[in-house]
C-alpha cells in the first residue's frame, strides 16, 4: 500500500525551528510564538518543547493534561516524555494522576538525572537516577519535588465522551467489545469531543534538538495502561549520526500499541540519519516499517493509524529539514523558524500526494 494519506517535506535554511503536532485541533498561534520567542532569546530546545506542550495540556481541547480521555475507572491517567540530543537524556512519566502538566514532570525527572549522575550516591552505591516513573510512585515523587498533584483534570467534554462510549460498549455483546474498543481513539466526525495526542520538536541556536509528547491515552483504556507517549523510541526519539554532523528529533502519535510494537519513532529517526536523500526516507519508512510492518500483519490496513513529525539538522549544509506524514484522515501541524513573522499552520487532508 502506497503511503498516499499524507506526506510532506520542507527544507528551511535557518537555524531555529519549532514544530507542534495535533490531529483535529485548530492550532493556536500563541503557543508557537511563545516557544519560538524562547528559542530566539537563546533558550534551550528542551525547555521550548516543554513550554509548547504544557500550553496544549492546559487546553480542554486536547487529549493531554486537563481534558484527557477518561480510563475504564473513570479517571485521568497521563503519559508524557521528553528527550534531547545535547546529552542524549530521556525521561518519561506514565499513568500519572493529578498533574496538569505531565510533560513538565517528565522534564523535571530529566533534570534530576542531570543533577544526580556523578554524585557519590550514584558512583559509589550504584543508585542510578530513574528515566521512567509511573503510577502512584510517580505521583509521590512529583509531590516531593514540589509539583502540584491534586489538580482536577476531568473536563466536561471528557465526561460526556466517557458516558457516551460507555453506553455504546454496554450495548454490545461481549465478543464484540475488543474490536470496538480498539477504534475509540480514531477520528469520528460525529463526535467533536474525540481529541488526540500532542507533541513538539525544537532546535535551538546551538543546534541541539529536543522532542516531546503528551497523551491521556485512548478513551476507556485499562487503568494503568502505558502508551507510546511515555515510551522512548515509540512515541518520540532524538539522536545524532555516527559522524556527529546530523541530528534528528521525532514525535509521533496514533494507535499506541502499534507505535510501541514497531518502535516507530526510533525507526524513522535512524532512517532519516542514514539516508543521504533526506526528501524520501520518511515516506519509505511509513510504508515499510508501519503500513507493511510484520508486527501489524494481523490488523486491517485501514486501522493502522499514526502521525509523525521530524526535524533533521545538518552542520554541513546548515539547513533544517522538516518532515511530516500520517495515515490518519487529517493531521494538524504548525511550525515557525527564526525569520518567520508568524507561525505556519496547516491541517493536512487525505491524499496530499497524488
C-alpha positions as CSV (number, residue, x, y, z in Angstrom):
1,X,0.0,0.0,0.0
2,X,1.5,3.3,-1.0
3,X,1.6,6.0,1.7
4,X,-0.8,8.5,0.0
5,X,-2.6,9.5,3.0
6,X,-0.3,12.4,3.8
7,X,3.4,13.2,3.3
8,X,5.3,16.5,3.1
9,X,8.9,17.7,3.4
10,X,10.2,21.3,3.7
11,X,13.8,22.4,3.7
12,X,14.3,25.5,5.8
13,X,17.6,27.4,5.6
14,X,17.5,28.7,9.1
15,X,18.9,27.8,12.5
16,X,15.8,27.7,14.6
17,X,12.6,25.8,14.2
18,X,9.7,24.8,16.4
19,X,7.0,22.3,15.4
20,X,3.8,21.3,17.1
21,X,1.5,18.5,16.1
22,X,-2.0,17.5,16.8
23,X,-4.8,15.7,14.9
24,X,-8.0,17.6,15.0
25,X,-7.3,20.7,17.0
26,X,-7.3,24.1,15.3
27,X,-3.8,25.1,16.2
28,X,-3.2,28.1,18.4
29,X,-0.6,30.7,17.2
30,X,0.1,31.8,20.7
31,X,1.9,28.7,21.8
32,X,4.1,28.5,18.7
33,X,5.0,32.2,19.2
34,X,5.9,31.7,22.8
35,X,8.2,28.7,22.1
36,X,9.8,30.4,19.2
37,X,10.4,33.6,21.2
38,X,12.1,31.4,23.9
39,X,14.4,30.0,21.3
40,X,15.3,33.3,19.7
41,X,16.4,34.6,23.2
42,X,18.8,31.7,23.4
43,X,16.6,29.3,25.3
44,X,17.2,25.5,25.1
45,X,15.3,23.2,22.8
46,X,14.0,21.0,25.6
47,X,12.6,24.0,27.5
48,X,10.9,25.2,24.3
49,X,9.3,21.8,23.9
50,X,8.0,21.8,27.4
51,X,6.5,25.3,27.1
52,X,4.7,24.4,23.9
53,X,3.3,21.1,25.1
54,X,2.3,22.5,28.5
55,X,0.3,25.1,26.7
56,X,-1.6,22.4,24.9
57,X,-2.0,20.3,28.1
58,X,-3.8,23.3,29.7
59,X,-6.4,23.3,26.9
60,X,-9.6,21.1,27.3
61,X,-9.5,20.6,23.5
62,X,-6.5,18.2,23.6
63,X,-6.2,14.7,25.0
64,X,-3.3,15.7,27.2
65,X,-3.2,17.0,30.7
66,X,-6.5,18.8,31.5
67,X,-9.3,17.4,29.4
68,X,-7.7,14.0,28.8
69,X,-9.8,11.0,28.0
70,X,-11.1,9.0,31.0
71,X,-10.0,5.4,31.5
72,X,-12.1,2.4,32.4
73,X,-12.1,3.5,36.1
74,X,-13.4,7.0,35.0
75,X,-10.1,8.6,36.0
76,X,-7.5,10.6,34.1
77,X,-4.0,8.9,33.8
78,X,-1.5,10.8,31.6
79,X,1.7,9.8,29.8
80,X,4.4,12.2,28.7
81,X,8.1,12.3,27.8
82,X,11.0,14.4,26.6
83,X,14.4,13.7,25.1
84,X,17.3,15.8,23.8
85,X,20.5,15.4,21.8
86,X,22.7,17.7,23.9
87,X,23.4,14.8,26.4
88,X,21.2,12.1,25.0
89,X,19.0,12.1,28.1
90,X,15.4,10.9,28.1
91,X,12.7,11.0,30.8
92,X,9.1,10.0,31.0
93,X,6.1,9.6,33.3
94,X,3.3,7.1,32.9
95,X,-0.2,6.6,34.2
96,X,0.2,9.8,36.2
97,X,-2.8,11.3,38.0
98,X,-3.4,14.8,39.3
99,X,-0.6,16.6,37.5
100,X,-1.9,19.1,34.9
101,X,1.4,19.3,33.0
102,X,2.8,15.8,32.8
103,X,5.5,17.0,30.3
104,X,6.8,19.4,32.9
105,X,7.1,16.4,35.4
106,X,9.0,14.4,32.7
107,X,11.3,17.4,32.2
108,X,11.9,17.7,36.0
109,X,12.8,14.0,36.0
110,X,15.3,14.6,33.2
111,X,16.9,17.5,35.1
112,X,17.0,15.2,38.2
113,X,19.1,12.7,36.2
114,X,21.4,15.6,35.2
115,X,21.9,16.6,38.9
116,X,22.3,13.1,40.3
117,X,24.6,11.5,37.8
118,X,28.2,11.7,39.0
119,X,27.3,12.2,42.6
120,X,28.6,9.8,45.3
121,X,25.2,8.3,45.7
122,X,25.4,7.2,42.0
123,X,29.1,6.4,41.6
124,X,29.7,4.7,45.0
125,X,26.4,3.0,45.6
126,X,25.2,2.5,42.0
127,X,21.9,4.2,42.6
128,X,21.2,5.5,39.1
129,X,18.5,8.1,38.8
130,X,15.4,6.8,37.0
131,X,14.4,7.8,33.5
132,X,10.9,6.5,33.8
133,X,8.4,6.6,36.7
134,X,4.8,5.5,36.7
135,X,1.6,5.4,38.7
136,X,1.3,6.2,42.4
137,X,5.1,6.2,42.9
138,X,5.5,8.8,40.2
139,X,2.8,10.9,41.8
140,X,4.6,10.7,45.1
141,X,7.9,11.6,43.5
142,X,6.3,14.7,41.9
143,X,4.9,15.8,45.2
144,X,8.3,15.6,46.8
145,X,9.7,17.8,44.1
146,X,7.0,20.5,44.7
147,X,4.9,19.6,41.7
148,X,1.1,20.0,42.4
149,X,-0.5,16.6,42.3
150,X,-4.1,17.5,43.3
151,X,-5.3,19.1,40.1
152,X,-8.8,18.3,38.8
153,X,-8.2,17.1,35.2
154,X,-11.6,15.8,34.3
155,X,-13.3,18.2,31.8
156,X,-17.0,18.4,31.0
157,X,-16.2,17.2,27.4
158,X,-14.2,14.2,28.6
159,X,-17.0,13.2,31.0
160,X,-19.6,13.4,28.2
161,X,-17.3,11.3,26.0
162,X,-16.9,8.7,28.7
163,X,-20.6,8.2,29.3
164,X,-21.4,8.2,25.6
165,X,-18.8,5.5,24.8
166,X,-19.7,3.5,28.0
167,X,-23.3,3.4,26.9
168,X,-22.2,2.1,23.4
169,X,-20.0,-0.6,24.9
170,X,-22.7,-1.7,27.4
171,X,-25.0,-2.4,24.5
172,X,-22.5,-4.7,22.7
173,X,-22.2,-8.4,23.1
174,X,-19.0,-9.4,25.0
175,X,-17.3,-10.9,21.9
176,X,-17.7,-7.6,20.1
177,X,-16.2,-5.4,22.7
178,X,-12.5,-5.7,21.9
179,X,-12.9,-4.6,18.3
180,X,-15.0,-1.7,19.3
181,X,-12.5,-0.5,22.0
182,X,-9.7,-0.6,19.5
183,X,-11.4,2.0,17.5
184,X,-12.3,4.5,20.2
185,X,-9.2,6.6,19.6
186,X,-9.9,7.0,15.9
187,X,-11.3,10.2,14.4
188,X,-15.1,10.3,14.5
189,X,-16.7,13.1,12.5
190,X,-19.9,12.7,14.6
191,X,-18.0,13.2,17.8
192,X,-16.3,16.6,18.1
193,X,-15.0,15.7,21.6
194,X,-12.7,12.9,20.4
195,X,-9.3,14.6,20.8
196,X,-5.7,13.4,20.3
197,X,-2.2,13.3,21.5
198,X,0.1,16.4,21.2
199,X,3.8,16.7,20.6
200,X,6.6,19.0,19.7
201,X,10.1,19.1,18.2
202,X,12.5,22.1,18.6
203,X,16.0,23.1,17.5
204,X,17.8,25.8,19.5
205,X,20.5,28.3,18.4
206,X,23.3,25.9,19.4
207,X,21.9,23.2,17.0
208,X,20.6,21.0,19.8
209,X,17.4,19.1,19.1
210,X,14.7,18.1,21.6
211,X,11.4,16.2,21.2
212,X,8.4,15.5,23.4
213,X,4.9,14.2,23.5
214,X,2.0,14.0,25.9
215,X,-1.3,12.0,25.9
216,X,-4.2,10.9,28.1
217,X,-4.5,7.7,26.1
218,X,-7.4,6.1,24.3
219,X,-10.8,6.6,25.9
220,X,-11.9,3.8,28.3
221,X,-8.4,2.3,28.3
222,X,-7.5,-0.1,31.1
223,X,-6.3,1.6,34.3
224,X,-2.5,1.6,34.5
225,X,-2.0,1.3,30.7
226,X,1.1,2.9,29.5
227,X,1.1,4.4,25.9
228,X,3.8,5.4,23.4
229,X,3.9,9.0,24.8
230,X,5.9,7.5,27.7
231,X,8.0,5.0,25.6
232,X,11.3,6.1,24.2
233,X,11.7,5.0,20.6
234,X,7.9,4.6,20.1
235,X,6.3,8.0,20.7
236,X,9.5,10.1,20.4
237,X,13.2,9.8,19.7
238,X,16.2,12.0,19.2
239,X,19.7,11.1,18.0
240,X,22.9,12.0,16.2
241,X,24.6,10.5,13.2
242,X,27.7,8.4,13.6
243,X,29.9,11.3,12.4
244,X,28.1,13.8,14.6
245,X,27.2,16.1,11.7
246,X,23.5,15.5,11.7
247,X,20.8,15.4,14.4
248,X,17.2,14.5,14.3
249,X,14.2,14.7,16.6
250,X,10.9,12.8,16.1
251,X,7.5,12.9,17.7
252,X,4.7,10.5,17.0
253,X,1.0,9.9,17.7
254,X,-1.5,7.3,16.7
255,X,-2.7,3.9,17.8
256,X,-0.5,3.4,20.8
257,X,0.1,-0.4,20.8
258,X,1.0,-0.2,17.1
259,X,3.7,2.5,17.7
260,X,5.1,0.5,20.6
261,X,5.2,-2.7,18.6
262,X,7.1,-1.1,15.7
263,X,9.3,1.3,17.8
264,X,8.3,3.7,15.1
265,X,9.9,6.9,16.3
266,X,13.3,5.5,16.6
267,X,13.0,3.6,13.2
268,X,12.0,6.9,11.5
269,X,14.9,8.8,13.1
270,X,17.5,6.3,12.3
271,X,16.3,6.1,8.7
272,X,16.5,9.9,8.3
273,X,20.0,10.0,9.7
274,X,21.2,7.1,7.4
275,X,19.6,8.3,4.2
276,X,21.6,10.7,2.1
277,X,18.4,11.7,0.1
278,X,16.5,13.3,3.0
279,X,13.5,14.1,0.9
280,X,12.4,10.5,0.6
281,X,13.0,8.3,3.7
282,X,10.0,9.3,5.8
283,X,7.5,8.2,3.2
284,X,9.5,5.0,2.7
285,X,9.7,4.4,6.5
286,X,5.9,4.9,6.9
287,X,5.2,2.3,4.1
288,X,7.8,-0.3,5.1
289,X,8.0,0.0,8.9
290,X,4.4,0.8,9.7
291,X,1.9,0.1,7.0
292,X,3.7,-3.0,5.9
293,X,5.2,-3.8,9.3
294,X,5.1,-7.6,10.1
295,X,4.1,-6.7,13.7
296,X,0.9,-5.3,12.4
297,X,0.1,-8.0,9.9
298,X,-2.9,-9.2,11.8
299,X,-4.6,-5.8,11.6
300,X,-6.7,-4.3,8.8
301,X,-4.6,-1.7,6.9
302,X,-7.3,1.0,7.5
303,X,-6.8,0.6,11.2
304,X,-3.0,1.2,11.1
305,X,-3.1,4.8,12.4
306,X,-0.1,7.1,13.0
307,X,1.1,10.6,12.5
308,X,4.7,11.8,12.8
309,X,6.8,15.0,12.6
310,X,10.6,15.0,12.4
311,X,13.3,17.6,12.1
312,X,16.8,17.0,10.8
313,X,19.7,19.4,11.3
314,X,22.9,19.3,9.1
315,X,26.1,21.0,10.1
316,X,27.4,20.5,6.6
317,X,24.6,22.2,4.8
318,X,23.5,24.5,7.7
319,X,19.9,23.5,6.9
320,X,17.0,22.1,8.8
321,X,14.7,19.6,7.0
322,X,11.2,19.3,8.4
323,X,9.2,16.1,7.6
324,X,5.7,15.1,8.5
325,X,3.4,12.3,7.4
326,X,0.3,10.4,8.6
327,X,-2.2,7.7,7.9
328,X,-5.0,9.4,9.7
329,X,-7.8,11.3,7.9
330,X,-6.3,14.7,9.0
331,X,-3.2,15.9,10.6
332,X,-2.7,19.3,12.1
333,X,0.8,20.8,12.2
334,X,2.4,24.2,12.9
335,X,6.0,25.4,12.5
336,X,7.9,28.6,12.8
337,X,11.5,29.4,12.0
338,X,13.7,32.3,13.3
339,X,12.8,34.5,10.3
340,X,9.1,33.9,10.3
341,X,6.9,36.7,11.5
342,X,4.1,34.3,12.3
343,X,3.6,30.6,12.6
344,X,2.8,28.4,9.6
345,X,-0.3,26.4,10.3
346,X,-1.7,23.6,8.2
347,X,-4.3,20.8,8.7
348,X,-3.3,18.2,6.1
349,X,-6.2,16.3,4.5
350,X,-6.2,12.9,2.8
351,X,-4.3,12.3,-0.4
352,X,-1.8,15.1,0.0
353,X,0.4,13.5,-2.6
354,X,-1.3,12.1,-5.7
